């Protein structure tokens, strides 16, 4: 499987996550339902990161159409992805302020943002031809991490209401016995 195929798969997966996040948002924010800041922050993260990954999977394919040398394409893509990653991470940090109530959630959010540091450094090194040599590998790895994060956030947001309902049922059952 070539780089072009991986980029196409990245586009498809990220658009699917964004679409499913929209469906989850529709069902979780019905009339009379309580909307939590954490849920909205998570949905925002899923949509923003998914669409960013879709864009950055399409970008090299677009640049190749202009007959740019491969090394230049990966350099341009890497530096733009590094800038976008910092911006998205900052946006996610701002959106989650006030939503974090438990220490374990705080640790998780800090860990997710901390992992972005080596991702951004790898992209910068790839663009600058320092450690990596303006190649596709570091760029593809940098696009894989947000998809993993989006997948985790998606599963968390999808299952969170179920766990909340289960806990309420168990508490009601304990109160009756």
Secondary structure, 3 states (H helix, E strand, C coil): CCHHHHHHHHHHHHHHHHHHHHHHHHHHCCCCCCCCHHHHHHHHHHHHHHHHHHHHHHHHHHHHHCCCCHHHHHHHHHHHHHHHHHHHHHHHHHHHCCCCCCHHHHHHHHHHHHHHHHHHHHHHHHHHCCCCCCCHHHHHHHHHHHHHHHHHHHHHHHHHHHHHHHHHHHHHHHHHC
